[in-house]
Amino acid sequence: MTTRTRILTGITTTGTPHLGNYAGAIRPAIVASRDSNADSFYFLADYHALIKCDDPLRIQRSRQEIAATWLAGGLDVERVTFYRQSDIPEIPELTWLLTCVAAKGLLNRAHAYKASVDKNVEAGEDPDAGITMGLYSYPVLMAADILMFNAHKVPVGRDQIQHVEMARDIGQRFNHLFGQGKEFFTMPEALIEESVATLPGLDGRKMSKSYDNTIPLFTSAKDMKDAISRIVTDSKAPGEAKDPDNSHLFTLYQAFSTPAQAAEFRSELLQGLGWGEAKNRLFQLLDAELGEARERYHQLIARPSDLEDILRAGAVKARAVATPFLNELREAVGLRSFAAQVQVAATTKKKAAKAARFISFREDDGSFRFRLLSADGEQLLLSRNFADGKAAGAVTKQLQSGQELDLRTEGNAFGIWLDGACVADSPDFADASARDAAVDALRIALTPAQD
Ligand code: TRP
């Protein structure tokens, strides 16, 4: 059996995806999910969004827009597990289990928290002014997202590497404390896609909402065209040669074109294509590449209840993994059903019964005998001699049949009788209590397993 690589990533639902998000994260994630070796878990990190945003309408709109964007972009929900973090109650529950083992000192070192503290100190404020427990615990919630599904690879931006490392740290600590040699959690690795270019925005700096230099993705063709018209270029007139390598307009073009298209565009720029026409070409290209997806996006946005159904189905898939796993973790930390204690005893018994074993052997005189060893390898019985293997086998069978044992103690030993004859003897134990313990072990060993 080959195990597929589990790839998991979350998208914080505070904004509307723009062209930079699409080229830098969404498109590569959708492509990666098509690899037959990939088992992708992609989710809307809407609990994380609450940490950064207290505007309910914005949260709600962003969740829908992001969900529709990924689906319109071609994410195949049959193939991947696509869900909302807030639809998985196991995640906040796991967050608490992890919070109880996460070192406060570790979280003190989180970049985002430290940056807020530094800012406060600089401003002469209380170090923790305006800092919520949500911000402080952000990495624990993220660790739960990742560890809940035992992700191998976590594609993230550079700013999130530390969080993935913290997930490892916290997961390891939990494994160590409660695993009893078992590794509950897989150690995740951050996956930084070096090859994926961060797109430049209108002004040439990285495209980012915080710079207000983005090109909208699916809102409308007109919005896209308007934004493209605002791309900053040099002031070379039509007919003058343009330098494609110093033009972020060209970089944007290249991110969506085939190499052949890019080569042609390059030579046209070198030959003096005007910037107005160049912007037109970029728009034509983006519209051809994204027009159909834009259509799908608007269809999805127009049917929020369909979107709801898709995400709920995703949550069912995710919970099929999360629910049994969380039950195991609850067991591990001691949050166990009282009623289940009886069952635990029964399983132990069953295991002992399974593990106890008869070993038959032949004496020099040709007779057949057997020993019964307990689960721990202690000798419980040594049989008398039988003329043939068949007779010895018949006795071991009868002993395991579940019938009432005719057990007769003699000093610190005991014998087992069948049909009026002693068929096997225990060793001579050190004292009566050792003998009685062996009798108990024998009864467990001979209890037929109940499945
Ligand atoms: N913190 C991530 C970001 O801002 C989003 C996120 C939440 C995430 N949970 C995650 C990413 C788990 C990867 C894995 O980008």
Residues whose N, C-alpha, C, O or C-beta is under 5 A from the ligand:
A	BS01	LIG	L8 T9 G10 I11 T12 A45 H48 M142 D145 V154 P155
